[in-house]
Amino acid sequence: MRPPPWLGSGTLARDVALAGASLVGGLALYALGWQPQIHRDADLPTTLFLPPLLAMCVAVGLRRVAPRTSLATGTVALVVDVALGGSLGTILIYTQVLYDACVYGPPRLWRWLLRVTVALSLVGGVVGVFALGQWRGVAVGVPVVLAGLLPVLTGVSVRQYRDQAAAERARAEQTARLVEMDRRQAVSAERARMARELHDVVANHLSAVAIHATAVLSVPGLDRGQVESALRVIRESSVQGLAEMRQMIEVLREPGTTGGPAPVGDDPAVPEMVSARLAEADGLVERIRAAGLAVRVRTDGTPGPLPVAVDLAAYRIVQESLTNALKHGTGEADLTIAYGSAEVVLTVENPVRRNGIGLPGAGAGLIGMRERATLLAGRLTAGPQDGRWLVRAALPTGEGG
């Protein structure tokens, strides 16, 4: 049977109930006439043992709310009781007071009680030996050990067990918080990565769409051939963006997941597989040229296989740089890809419009390029230089000595 909530562990009602039970037990021993234990005065009224017993029970009731006051009250009551001759009930209840002082009191209290009870036990044994003149006198210290040292040792062991349990709980809670923080950081990093990929996949193609749509709407008197050419670029950029978007979604989707519309690859105008590798930069340059940017490409060194992360980052940096040149430049750009023994260096340079007019941007492209280079322990610089905008990225390939 479970106790009612108001009588649960750690409640004041439970302490009061324990004090009441101690009082009932002490009164039962008083009724049996088990006092005084040491007969000093035959005419001593036994009712004098009741006030120390009552004070001792009050000390039990104060064991949690005021451990020091409880110990002081119980010790005074014990001294008075022993001076009168001693009663078994009061002495037994005092063992509970000592135990509670060690369990619920401050650490200094139980350390002090341990030293005092050990010292009293030794003193009692030594005094008994000298008083009786034989080694059996050591038994004088046995009552001190039973009524003082053993309750203190029990309380100390329980206190240490509870402190260890509390420390383990705190450590477990801290570990849980660290795990939650790691999970949140991982989620944030994944969201940032997905946002960067979405920007690279969508924004570049939409920029080409916006530029040609703006040209069609702003230039009057275009013939049908020019309009069809612009619409063709718009369509190819849109379909290409959808294809890359679908490819990224397929990568993020769990294996075995099916459903959704037919693949974009079914469209004959879409390549069979959209590649995001530096080796496919020629196709990217052709699409940018079709969008209206005259790109001059130069390759230094011998092209070779690159690590997957470097290959993807290099492609995205070239894509973002050429898109920015298309949006904010004057219509031409120079792309240089230099393959070295330990790194690949990408350089994109284009004139900047003097009036600063161009398509608006959120600045996420430059941030994304810097993050890609930093994650690969590479270097990226971007900014104006001699009236031109220069982007230079050096990505280590891990092949150098």
Secondary structure in CASP SS format (residue, H / E / C, confidence):
PFRMAT SS
TARGET T0000
AUTHOR 0000-0000-0000
METHOD secondary structure of the structure
MODEL  1
M C 1.00
R C 1.00
P C 1.00
P C 1.00
P H 1.00
W H 1.00
L H 1.00
G C 1.00
S C 1.00
G C 1.00
T C 1.00
L H 1.00
A H 1.00
R H 1.00
D H 1.00
V H 1.00
A H 1.00
L H 1.00
A H 1.00
G H 1.00
A H 1.00
S H 1.00
L H 1.00
V H 1.00
G H 1.00
G H 1.00
L H 1.00
A H 1.00
L H 1.00
Y H 1.00
A H 1.00
L C 1.00
G C 1.00
W C 1.00
Q C 1.00
P C 1.00
Q C 1.00
I C 1.00
H C 1.00
R C 1.00
D C 1.00
A C 1.00
D C 1.00
L C 1.00
P C 1.00
T H 1.00
T H 1.00
L H 1.00
F H 1.00
L H 1.00
P H 1.00
P H 1.00
L H 1.00
L H 1.00
A H 1.00
M H 1.00
C H 1.00
V H 1.00
A H 1.00
V H 1.00
G H 1.00
L C 1.00
R C 1.00
R C 1.00
V C 1.00
A C 1.00
P H 1.00
R H 1.00
T H 1.00
S H 1.00
L H 1.00
A H 1.00
T H 1.00
G H 1.00
T H 1.00
V H 1.00
A H 1.00
L H 1.00
V H 1.00
V H 1.00
D H 1.00
V H 1.00
A H 1.00
L H 1.00
G C 1.00
G C 1.00
S C 1.00
L H 1.00
G H 1.00
T H 1.00
I H 1.00
L H 1.00
I H 1.00
Y H 1.00
T H 1.00
Q H 1.00
V H 1.00
L H 1.00
Y H 1.00
D H 1.00
A H 1.00
C H 1.00
V H 1.00
Y H 1.00
G C 1.00
P C 1.00
P H 1.00
R H 1.00
L H 1.00
W H 1.00
R H 1.00
W H 1.00
L H 1.00
L H 1.00
R H 1.00
V H 1.00
T H 1.00
V H 1.00
A H 1.00
L H 1.00
S H 1.00
L H 1.00
V H 1.00
G H 1.00
G H 1.00
V H 1.00
V H 1.00
G H 1.00
V H 1.00
F H 1.00
A H 1.00
L H 1.00
G C 1.00
Q C 1.00
W H 1.00
R H 1.00
G H 1.00
V H 1.00
A H 1.00
V H 1.00
G H 1.00
V H 1.00
P H 1.00
V H 1.00
V H 1.00
L H 1.00
A H 1.00
G H 1.00
L H 1.00
L H 1.00
P H 1.00
V H 1.00
L H 1.00
T H 1.00
G H 1.00
V H 1.00
S H 1.00
V H 1.00
R H 1.00
Q H 1.00
Y H 1.00
R H 1.00
D H 1.00
Q H 1.00
A H 1.00
A H 1.00
A H 1.00
E H 1.00
R H 1.00
A H 1.00
R H 1.00
A H 1.00
E H 1.00
Q H 1.00
T H 1.00
A H 1.00
R H 1.00
L H 1.00
V H 1.00
E H 1.00
M H 1.00
D H 1.00
R H 1.00
R H 1.00
Q H 1.00
A H 1.00
V H 1.00
S H 1.00
A H 1.00
E H 1.00
R H 1.00
A H 1.00
R H 1.00
M H 1.00
A H 1.00
R H 1.00
E H 1.00
L H 1.00
H H 1.00
D H 1.00
V H 1.00
V H 1.00
A H 1.00
N H 1.00
H H 1.00
L H 1.00
S H 1.00
A H 1.00
V H 1.00
A H 1.00
I H 1.00
H H 1.00
A H 1.00
T H 1.00
A H 1.00
V H 1.00
L H 1.00
S H 1.00
V C 1.00
P C 1.00
G C 1.00
L C 1.00
D C 1.00
R H 1.00
G H 1.00
Q H 1.00
V H 1.00
E H 1.00
S H 1.00
A H 1.00
L H 1.00
R H 1.00
V H 1.00
I H 1.00
R H 1.00
E H 1.00
S H 1.00
S H 1.00
V H 1.00
Q H 1.00
G H 1.00
L H 1.00
A H 1.00
E H 1.00
M H 1.00
R H 1.00
Q H 1.00
M H 1.00
I H 1.00
E H 1.00
V H 1.00
L H 1.00
R C 1.00
E C 1.00
P C 1.00
G C 1.00
T C 1.00
T C 1.00
G C 1.00
G C 1.00
P C 1.00
A C 1.00
P C 1.00
V H 1.00
G H 1.00
D H 1.00
D C 1.00
P C 1.00
A C 1.00
V C 1.00
P C 1.00
E C 1.00
M C 1.00
V C 1.00
S C 1.00
A C 1.00
R C 1.00
L H 1.00
A H 1.00
E H 1.00
A H 1.00
D H 1.00
G H 1.00
L H 1.00
V H 1.00
E H 1.00
R H 1.00
I H 1.00
R H 1.00
A H 1.00
A C 1.00
G C 1.00
L C 1.00
A E 1.00
V E 1.00
R E 1.00
V E 1.00
R E 1.00
T E 1.00
D E 1.00
G C 1.00
T C 1.00
P C 1.00
G C 1.00
P C 1.00
L C 1.00
P C 1.00
V H 1.00
A H 1.00
V H 1.00
D H 1.00
L H 1.00
A H 1.00
A H 1.00
Y H 1.00
R H 1.00
I H 1.00
V H 1.00
Q H 1.00
E H 1.00
S H 1.00
L H 1.00
T H 1.00
N H 1.00
A H 1.00
L H 1.00
K H 1.00
H H 1.00
G E 1.00
T C 1.00
G C 1.00
E E 1.00
A E 1.00
D E 1.00
L E 1.00
T E 1.00
I E 1.00
A E 1.00
Y E 1.00
G C 1.00
S C 1.00
A C 1.00
E E 1.00
V E 1.00
V E 1.00
L E 1.00
T E 1.00
V E 1.00
E E 1.00
N E 1.00
P E 1.00
V E 1.00
R C 1.00
R C 1.00
N C 1.00
G C 1.00
I C 1.00
G C 1.00
L C 1.00
P C 1.00
G C 1.00
A C 1.00
G C 1.00
A H 1.00
G H 1.00
L H 1.00
I H 1.00
G H 1.00
M H 1.00
R H 1.00
E H 1.00
R H 1.00
A H 1.00
T H 1.00
L H 1.00
L C 1.00
A C 1.00
G C 1.00
R E 1.00
L E 1.00
T E 1.00
A E 1.00
G E 1.00
P E 1.00
Q E 1.00
D C 1.00
G C 1.00
R E 1.00
W E 1.00
L E 1.00
V E 1.00
R E 1.00
A E 1.00
A E 1.00
L E 1.00
P E 1.00
T C 1.00
G C 1.00
E C 1.00
G C 1.00
G C 1.00
END
